[in-house]
Amino acid sequence: MKLLSPAISSLARMRLWRIEGWKNNPADAQREVLQDLVTSAQNTEFGRKYHFSELFNIRSFKQTVPIHEYEDMKPYIQRTMKGEQNIIWNTPVYWFAKSSGTTSDKSKFIPVTDESLEDCHYKAAKDVLTFYYQFNPDSDLLTGKGLVLGGSHTINPLNQEAQYGDLSAVLLQNSPFWGHWLRTPDLSIALMDEWESKIELLAQSTIKENVTSISGVPTWTLVLFRRILEITGKSCVAEVWPHLELYMHGGVSFTPYKEQFQKLIGKPIHYLEMYNASEGFFAAQDVPGEEGMLLFVDHGIFMEFMPIEEYGKPHPQTIGLGEVELGKNYALVISTNGGLWRYLVGDTIQFTSLTPFKIKVSGRLKHYINAFGEEVIVDNTDKAVAIACEKTGAVVNDYTAAPVYFSEGSNGAHEWLVEFEKEPDNMENFIATLDTALKNINSDYEAKRHKDIALRMPLLRSLRKGIFNTWLKSKGKLGGQHKVPRLSNDRKHLEEILAIATQ
């Protein structure tokens, strides 16, 4: 297989000229994408409703088509799931990516078309491979197997032709036959939906494979690593998979987990961040070690950016790439070749570069704490946790936080529930370091903490291992891309977790 490495490397890098084309002309690429989308869908029910045949530029598109959240698109999607076609897209839709929101018990079903598979998800995956080989031309990545910690797969009972599963399951089921040669585990294991048994079978079935890359959510990847080390008695993952060279991650910030990965793997490897959601593959890290992911502007998705202060207004305004600013939070609004139209994804992003356009995910529209005007977002707390861990020697597996509101006897605070892999020697020092880091990162938080006038010192409860997973399991959200909400103004989930912890 090593003889194939130079050929694979050359083929991957041949794509560079295509990438450079849209990377250097992003506005032109986006205009072409929108024109293709509107033209393709003009005779659908949705296209006729909003007169797509009469829309000839971005301005008229934005003036005519309102912004949609999932509940707005849901009636169209439900009809499509029952077998009606030509509703939101002009080719048949037989696949749906099931995506559970962490702030709701309800599942979302995102349509996945042939076009979104080929021209978005798979095209972007090839571009990611190109990025990697550009900086690692002698890589043996594809001479081994990629371990994929994917989701589950279930047949949709509403329509014999339509099927659904987590995005990773949909991608696995539709990948070309040769793709199965390059990945592990077996499809029957990869698509299991009972995660406790799945981790065990994943560990047992992949130990003897030549794993060169791993992709998955950090929390479950760490669980797998620890189980593999228990089974093998090895001191680090590199002793089990000596040719492991790449970990691809997304879904949550990798900042709080990187130290654990480095320790458990036991040798330097490459890390690559991707922004691949059920709705589309939006961006990926193109330069190793450089903050920000290159925005994919030529992959069947037209993007708009809503300043977060516009969220909740009757007619929220969005801007295009030519107007975005560095470091400002925007909600991502997309129109896709999967049949989503001016759809509010729910993620917030920040631009880290304007030439070319690079972004980072800063949080969720509904995942923040702003109970006292402190405007704390997930990006802030992830960084603060990483700093506190570095300075105190602690290792954090997961956390969540919510406000404690004013009472007669005291002012407000943030209450943190933290599951440590390794507790700090001094918990008070950890809390103080976390608090100081947040002050340094967020000036609004610092102002509210001044002399404890609005916010007093954070409250922190250390939870025994497994509590967060128990809560997720109680919600039917154990495994895959499901995760504990980092931040919320609502204390409901925090109280539920505390109730489990005190049982």
Buried (B, 14 or more C-beta within 10 A) or exposed (E): EEEEBEEBBEBBBEBBEBBEEBBEBBEEBBBBBBBBBBBBBBEBBBBEEBEBEEBEEBEEBBEBBEBBEBEBBBEBBEBBBEBBBBBBBBBBBBBBBBBBBBBEEEEBBBBBBBBBBEBBBBBBBEBBBBBBBBEBEEBBBBBBBBBBBBBBBEEBEEBEEBBBBBBBBBBBBBBEEEBEEBBBBEBEBBBBBEBEEBBBBBBBBBBEBBBBBBBBBBBBBBBBBBBBBEEEEBEBBBBBBEBBBBBBBBBBBBBBBBBBBBEBBBEEBBBBBBBBBBBBBBBBBBBEEEEBBBBBBBBBBBBBBBBBEBBEEEEBEBBBBEEBEEEBBBBBBBBBBBBBBBBBBBBBBBBBBEEBBBBBBBBBBBBBBEBBEBBBBBBBBBBBBBBBBEBBEBBBBBBBBBBBEEEEEEBBBBBBBBBBBEBBEEBEBBBBBBBBBBBEBBEBBBBBBEEEEBBBBBEBEBBEEEBBBBBBBEBEBBBBBBBBBBBBEEBEBBEEBBEBBEE
